[in-house]
Amino acid sequence: KEFCNFKNYGKLFFKDLWENFKIKILKTDTAFLTEDISSKDFNFQFYPSKYPSFLAELGLKEIQRWKDTMDKRKRLLNELKILFQNSKFKANILKAYFNPDLEIIPHRFILTGNNLSMYKKKISDFVNTDWFWFNKPIVAANEPLENYGYKKGCCILSEELGYDIINIPCMVTEEEIPILLKSLKKSLA
């Protein structure tokens, strides 16, 4: 929680480097399932027991606060819709966001279109664009997708969207919402 927010992505990057160093050089175990982003066989000996037992209690707490989380994400969705409707990226907003028959509780706010690559670079100072979903059919792969058995053309939408998608995180704290909106507004100026 300390590192997984848009103000601390730099710190998270170094934490990831440290975890990788511990695994590869010091040959230590980790609670994080980092080894499963490789096409090579790895040790399943501890999976799923690697998950700390406190995660069950954490899940129950998340369920208790779900209504507040849901309300916050809906408010942020409305703010983001207004912000981008009044920008040159109005046409990039998903039409589903305006469908009154849908109740959308976003994890990410999505923009699509072929004019987003420059904007993606612009917001990378405050949003970790490496974590954008759907940039490629298999996320977090650091080797050719063919090594995972992927056949080109199997996931056409993901292949076509690629770099033409932006997804802004909506799972931010109440305190981070104004900071995120201010940063996005500034980036649109």
Contacts in CASP RR format, 6 or more apart in sequence:
PFRMAT RR
TARGET T0000
AUTHOR 0000-0000-0000
METHOD contacts of the structure
MODEL  1
KEFCNFKNYGKLFFKDLWENFKIKILKTDTAFLTEDISSKDFNFQFYPSK
YPSFLAELGLKEIQRWKDTMDKRKRLLNELKILFQNSKFKANILKAYFNP
DLEIIPHRFILTGNNLSMYKKKISDFVNTDWFWFNKPIVAANEPLENYGY
KKGCCILSEELGYDIINIPCMVTEEEIPILLKSLKKSLA
2 8 0 8 1.000
2 11 0 8 1.000
3 9 0 8 1.000
3 11 0 8 1.000
3 12 0 8 1.000
3 15 0 8 1.000
4 12 0 8 1.000
5 172 0 8 1.000
5 173 0 8 1.000
5 176 0 8 1.000
6 126 0 8 1.000
6 127 0 8 1.000
6 128 0 8 1.000
6 169 0 8 1.000
6 172 0 8 1.000
6 176 0 8 1.000
6 180 0 8 1.000
7 126 0 8 1.000
7 176 0 8 1.000
7 179 0 8 1.000
9 128 0 8 1.000
12 128 0 8 1.000
16 34 0 8 1.000
19 30 0 8 1.000
19 32 0 8 1.000
19 34 0 8 1.000
20 34 0 8 1.000
22 28 0 8 1.000
22 30 0 8 1.000
23 29 0 8 1.000
23 30 0 8 1.000
23 34 0 8 1.000
23 35 0 8 1.000
29 46 0 8 1.000
29 50 0 8 1.000
31 50 0 8 1.000
31 51 0 8 1.000
31 52 0 8 1.000
33 47 0 8 1.000
33 50 0 8 1.000
35 42 0 8 1.000
35 43 0 8 1.000
36 42 0 8 1.000
37 140 0 8 1.000
37 141 0 8 1.000
37 142 0 8 1.000
38 142 0 8 1.000
38 143 0 8 1.000
39 141 0 8 1.000
39 143 0 8 1.000
39 147 0 8 1.000
39 148 0 8 1.000
39 149 0 8 1.000
62 69 0 8 1.000
69 171 0 8 1.000
70 105 0 8 1.000
72 174 0 8 1.000
72 177 0 8 1.000
73 105 0 8 1.000
73 106 0 8 1.000
73 107 0 8 1.000
73 170 0 8 1.000
73 171 0 8 1.000
74 104 0 8 1.000
74 105 0 8 1.000
75 177 0 8 1.000
76 106 0 8 1.000
76 109 0 8 1.000
76 170 0 8 1.000
76 172 0 8 1.000
76 177 0 8 1.000
76 180 0 8 1.000
77 97 0 8 1.000
77 104 0 8 1.000
77 106 0 8 1.000
77 109 0 8 1.000
77 170 0 8 1.000
79 177 0 8 1.000
79 181 0 8 1.000
80 109 0 8 1.000
80 168 0 8 1.000
80 170 0 8 1.000
80 181 0 8 1.000
80 184 0 8 1.000
81 93 0 8 1.000
81 97 0 8 1.000
81 98 0 8 1.000
83 181 0 8 1.000
83 184 0 8 1.000
83 185 0 8 1.000
83 188 0 8 1.000
84 90 0 8 1.000
84 92 0 8 1.000
84 93 0 8 1.000
84 111 0 8 1.000
84 188 0 8 1.000
85 93 0 8 1.000
87 188 0 8 1.000
88 188 0 8 1.000
89 111 0 8 1.000
89 115 0 8 1.000
89 116 0 8 1.000
89 119 0 8 1.000
89 188 0 8 1.000
91 113 0 8 1.000
92 111 0 8 1.000
92 112 0 8 1.000
92 113 0 8 1.000
92 115 0 8 1.000
92 116 0 8 1.000
92 166 0 8 1.000
93 111 0 8 1.000
94 110 0 8 1.000
94 111 0 8 1.000
94 112 0 8 1.000
96 102 0 8 1.000
96 104 0 8 1.000
97 104 0 8 1.000
106 170 0 8 1.000
107 169 0 8 1.000
107 170 0 8 1.000
107 171 0 8 1.000
108 133 0 8 1.000
108 167 0 8 1.000
108 168 0 8 1.000
108 169 0 8 1.000
108 170 0 8 1.000
109 167 0 8 1.000
109 168 0 8 1.000
109 170 0 8 1.000
110 165 0 8 1.000
110 166 0 8 1.000
110 167 0 8 1.000
111 165 0 8 1.000
111 166 0 8 1.000
111 167 0 8 1.000
111 168 0 8 1.000
112 161 0 8 1.000
112 164 0 8 1.000
112 165 0 8 1.000
112 166 0 8 1.000
113 164 0 8 1.000
113 165 0 8 1.000
114 164 0 8 1.000
116 163 0 8 1.000
116 164 0 8 1.000
116 165 0 8 1.000
116 166 0 8 1.000
117 163 0 8 1.000
117 164 0 8 1.000
119 166 0 8 1.000
119 187 0 8 1.000
120 129 0 8 1.000
120 132 0 8 1.000
120 163 0 8 1.000
120 166 0 8 1.000
121 129 0 8 1.000
122 187 0 8 1.000
123 129 0 8 1.000
123 166 0 8 1.000
123 168 0 8 1.000
123 183 0 8 1.000
123 184 0 8 1.000
123 187 0 8 1.000
126 180 0 8 1.000
126 183 0 8 1.000
127 168 0 8 1.000
127 169 0 8 1.000
129 166 0 8 1.000
132 165 0 8 1.000
132 166 0 8 1.000
132 167 0 8 1.000
133 139 0 8 1.000
133 165 0 8 1.000
133 167 0 8 1.000
134 158 0 8 1.000
134 161 0 8 1.000
134 162 0 8 1.000
134 165 0 8 1.000
134 167 0 8 1.000
135 161 0 8 1.000
135 162 0 8 1.000
135 163 0 8 1.000
135 165 0 8 1.000
136 145 0 8 1.000
136 158 0 8 1.000
136 159 0 8 1.000
136 162 0 8 1.000
137 145 0 8 1.000
137 150 0 8 1.000
137 154 0 8 1.000
137 155 0 8 1.000
137 158 0 8 1.000
137 159 0 8 1.000
138 145 0 8 1.000
138 148 0 8 1.000
138 150 0 8 1.000
141 147 0 8 1.000
141 148 0 8 1.000
152 159 0 8 1.000
153 159 0 8 1.000
168 180 0 8 1.000
168 184 0 8 1.000
172 180 0 8 1.000
END
